[in-house]
Amino acid sequence: MAQTSKGSIKRGKPSYFMSILGVTLVLFLLGVIGWLVINANKITKNLKEDINISAYLRGDLNPKDSVALVNYISQKDYIKSYVYVTKEMAKKIYNTGGNESWETILTENPLPNSIDFKVKSSYMNADSLKAIKADLEKQTYVSEVKYPEEFVGKMNENMRNVSLVLLVIALVLAVVVIVLIDNTIKLAMFSNRFLIKTMQMVGATRWFISKPMSLRAIINGAISGIIAVVGVFLLILLAERYIPGMRAAHDNMSLFLLFLFMVLTGIGITLFSTHRSVVKYLKMKLDDLY
């Protein structure tokens, strides 16, 4: 009987390696998709908050009026950042853009003073921007508010489509991950079915039988999750080194939560599948194991 048990254990060991490998690969794929979803949201937010809005002013304001207007705009909840652009600053920006100089034709600077600002990503939509524009144009010293309306509309539409596609992919992949990990664990436990039944036949309780296998499942799930996390982390470092803009989207808290989710998913599904397989083989008749 002891020889049979030892033989069953030896036959079960290779399956642990295969189950760890299988779960690791699936978790790695899940982590990559999760990272892409995080990056998409972060990049979208950065793009939205990088769009410039200009409030052009009427004539030359005295310092007191300029300060009052700047204070009024700066205190708005939607403001991400702002800068007061004088005529001279606007002229430098115009010249650095490769535009032809007007100095041979005009003697005075035709560019107005302006307050250029960027809004928080939650306000970067058609309705909010229209409300912001209407409010500022009511101010006495603001002649016009301009922003790239067509670009904003197309960007929001494209970002919604991309986010929707990534969300669908993530949900489908989550289901696939659960199924694949469950099947991988079932195959691993299949090689231990005789060991489970033998222990039951000699009087071992369900708890006594399932406890070591549940502990092994927790360890295997944690190992798989950690290996997958390391793999995704190395991929992120590689991407941030060679792909422009990836480093700007780096979010330590989001990545920590993603890595924690990967490890907990590996442990949770592995433990659940292992326990279910143990219970299944305990309920089966000996003849049905063949």
Sequence and secondary structure as in RCSB ss.txt:
>XXXX:A:sequence
MAQTSKGSIKRGKPSYFMSILGVTLVLFLLGVIGWLVINANKITKNLKEDINISAYLRGDLNPKDSVALVNYISQ
KDYIKSYVYVTKEMAKKIYNTGGNESWETILTENPLPNSIDFKVKSSYMNADSLKAIKADLEKQTYVSEVKYPEE
FVGKMNENMRNVSLVLLVIALVLAVVVIVLIDNTIKLAMFSNRFLIKTMQMVGATRWFISKPMSLRAIINGAISG
IIAVVGVFLLILLAERYIPGMRAAHDNMSLFLLFLFMVLTGIGITLFSTHRSVVKYLKMKLDDLY
>XXXX:A:secstr
 HHHHHHHHHHHHHHHHHHHHHHHHHHHHHHHHHHHHHHHHHHHHHHHTT  EEEEESS   HHHHHHHHHHHHT
STTEEEEEEE HHHHHHHHHHTT    TTT SS     EEEEEE GGG SHHHHHHHHHHHHTSTTEEEEE  HH
HHHHHHHHHHHHHHHHHHHHHHHHHHHHHHHHHHHHHHHHTTHHHHHHHHHTT  HHHHHHHHHHHHHHHHHHHH
HHHHHHHHHHHHHHHHHSTTTGGG  HHHHHHHHHHHHHHHHHHHHHHHHHHHHHHHHS GGGG 
